[in-house]
Amino acid sequence: MDRTELADFLRRARTRLAPSDVGLNAGPRRRTPGLRREEVAQLTGMSTDYYTRLEQRRGSHPSRQMLTALARALRLTDVERDHLFHLAGQEPPRPGGSSDHVRPGLLLVLDRLHDLPASVLSDWGQMLAQNTMSVALTGDHVGTNVIRRWFTVPGARDLAPPENHEEHARAHVASLRAVTAARPDDPGPAALVAELRAASPEFEELWESHDVVVRRPSPKRFVHPVVGVLDLDCEVLVSDGHSQQLVVHSARPGTETYQRLELLRVLGLQDLTPSS
């Protein structure tokens, strides 16, 4: 780990970004260019003290998960991401395999979607990034796998009407099968398939049916605990290489769902429980 070079690289990457570049409000009395240290810490989920020590050449070795979060927060390109890993004494993600590094272009679009739920997922279900509206709609699931959640986590299906559960389950399995066939040497999707075949009889039965599908834009119905039923259009923007997807949900103006989505935007990240 090259603490001096790592500190310099982090500082330069931080100061070249404006708060608006990462979906933050600049606020008044901002005297220095770029992001503040506490803002980078907020975006990565680490403490301000730990990030400050990294910039002061005093930090301990960051984990791969932390490096991935830093690369995402600082909007690094793939080359810059690999450089960050090398400075920290880590091997960067291998080419051709799954990567949790969100492409800067997708994040740029995500940061500007303030009034629509939007998220970035890998093609095998890893939740890589969400905007505030997405968190308000479904909860914060960055770092988790939506397919694993669907088949193994109690309550994960509550936002979908019961009559749509079978359709969603089949789509999850068929999509995952297509990915494993396209990248048989990628350990991430293969390990997920092995895990779910052992853990979920439903997944195993659907896997044996050998359906294959690629996710397409389609209407989605959500049953939100506060604002009620939302009938949303779903658009999917696919990155180069088709390994990452920007998923955007919207409502048609003038509809009841549009009004409910506006209410959800106003409520934002308040305590969205039925009692509130």
N, C-alpha and C positions, 0 to 999 in steps of 0.2 A: 504494500500500500504506500503510494507516494502522497503523503499528507499535504506537502507544499503545493504540488501541481493540482491535486484534487481541490484544495481550498480555492486556488486561483480560478480553476475552471468553473466551479459552482458559483463563485462571486460574479464572474463575467456573464455566465448564462442567466443569472438572476437579474442583473442590472440592464440587460438588453430587452427585457419584457416589460410591457406596460400592464397595469392591472386589467385593463379592458381586453388584453390578449388572452387572459385566462378566466374571463367571466367575472372579475371582481370590480367593485366600485372604487374608484380612486380616492374619493373623499377629499376633504379640504386639507390645506397646509401640507401638501406632499413636497418636501424640499429636495429629496434625492431621486435620481432617475431609477426606473426599474421597480421590481417587487421588493418589499421589505422581507427581512428574514422570517418574521412571524407569519407572513403570508405564504411563503414557500412551505413552512412547517405545517400550516393549516391544510394546504393542498395535498401534502404527502401523508398526513396523519401521524407525523412524528412530533415530538416536543420541540418547542422553540429553542430550549437549552441545548438539546442534542444537535440540532441543525447548526446552531451558532458555534458549537465546538468543532464541527466539521470545517466551517469556514475559518476557524481560528487555529487549524492544524492540531487540534487536541482531541478529536473524536476517535472513538473506537471503530473497528472495522464494521461498516454498514453491511447488513444482510443483502442477499439478492433481491428480496422483496422490497427493501428500502431503496435500493438502486433503481429498481423498476419504477417505483413511485416517484423518485426524483426525476428520472428521465421523462415521465409523463407530465409532471408538474412544470418542468422547465421547457417543455415542448421541444425536446431534442430530436434531431433526425436519427436514423438508424446508425449512421457513422458516429455521430456524437454520443449516442447511447453506448455503443461498443467502447468508445474512448473512456467514458465514465467508468464502465466496468473494469477496464484495464487499470485505470488510476487507483481504483479501490482494491486491486489485487485479485479480481475475480475474472473468470472466463465469461465473455458475453454469450447470450443465447446463440445456439448453433444455427447456421443458415438452413432453411428448409423445414425447421421444426416450428412448433407453436411458439408464439411470442406474446407476452403481455404488454409489449410496448405499443401504445396506440399511435398511429401515424399522425403527425402534426396537422395535416390537412383535415382529418376527421375531427380532431379536437378543436380546430379553428371554427368549423361549422357548428359543432356542439356548443361552444361557448357563446355563440350568437343566437341560439334558440332559447330565448328567455320565456316565451309564453307557450311552448309546446313540450310535452314529455319526449325526451330524446336520450338515447343511450348508445354506447358502442360495445358490441359483443364480438368475440371470436366466432369463427364458423362452427366451433364445437361447444358453444354455450357459455364461455367464460365472460362474466360481466366485467368489462375493462374500464368503463367510465359512465357516469350518469350526470345529467344536469339536475337542477333543483326541482323542476317539474316532474321529472322521472322519479326522483326519490319521494316526492309528495304522492305520486300515483301508486307506486309499488313498494316503497321502502328502499332503504340503502342496501344494495346487494353487491357493491363493487368488491371484487376479489373472490366471489363465489361463482359456482357454476349453476346456471338456471336449469339445466337438464337434471343434474344431481338433486337439486332442491325439489324439483317436481316429483321425483320418484322416491325420495327418502325423507323429506322434511315434513312433519305434520303441519297442516295449515298452509302449505305452500300453494295449494290450489284454490284457496278461498276467494281470490280476486276473480276467478273465472267461473261462469255459471256451470252448474253440474252437467248440463246437457252438452257442454263443449269439452269436458274433460277427456273423453276418449279421443276426440279429434286432435287435441293438443298433444296427448301422449304419443299418438302415432306419428305426428309430425316431428316431435323431438327425436324419436328413435330412428325414423327414416333419414332425417338430416344427419344424425351422428353416423349412421352406416355409410352414407355417401362420403363423409369426410374421411373415415378410416380406410375406405377403398382408395380414395385419392392420395392419401399420405400414409401408406402402411408402415413406414418407418418412424412416424411421429409418436413418441411414447405417451404424450398427453391424452389424446383421444382413445388410444388403445387401452391405457390404464383405466380410463373412465368406463369404457365398455365392460371390461373384466369386473370392475367393482360393482356396477349396476346389475350385471347378469347374476352375480352372487347375492346381491342384497334385495333385489326386487323381482318377485315372480311375474309381475305384470310386465316389467321391462324385458325379461327373458322370453316371455310368450310373444311379445311384439317383435323382438329381435329375430326370433325364429321365422317370422312371417316374411322377412327379407324385403320389406318395402324400402324404396329409395326415393327421396325427394329433396329438392333444394328449396329453402324457404322463399316464398314469394309474397309480395305485398298483398294484404287482404284485410277486410274489416275485422276488428277485434272488439269484443264486449268485455268490460270490466265491471265488477260489482264492488264499488268503493264503500268502505264502512261509514263515510261521512256524507259525501256528495251524491251517492247512489249509483245508478246504472249509467255507464258511459259507453256509447257505441262510437268507436273511434276508427278512423281510417289509418292504415299502417303502411308507411313507405320505407323501403330498405335501400340504402345506398351502399354499394359494395366497393371496397378498396381494390387497388391493383393487387392481383394475385388471389383475390376473393377470400382472403383469410380473415378479414375484419369487416363488420357491417355496422353502419350507422342506421339505427332504427328510430323513426320519428312517428309519433302518433298525433293526429289532428282531428278536429271536429268541423263539420260544415257550418258556416255562419248561419244564424237564424234558428238553429235547432236547439232543443232542450239540452242536448249533450254539450253544445257550445257554451251555453250559459253555465252549466255545471263545471265545465273545464275552467271557465273564467273564475268561478268561485274557488276552485282548487288552487288556481294561481294566486288569488288573494290570500287564501289561508296559508299557502306556502308550506313551511316546515314547522308549523305550529303542532301542538299535540293533536294529531288527527285520530282521535278515538271516538266511538259513538257517543260517549257520555259528554264530550266537549261540544 
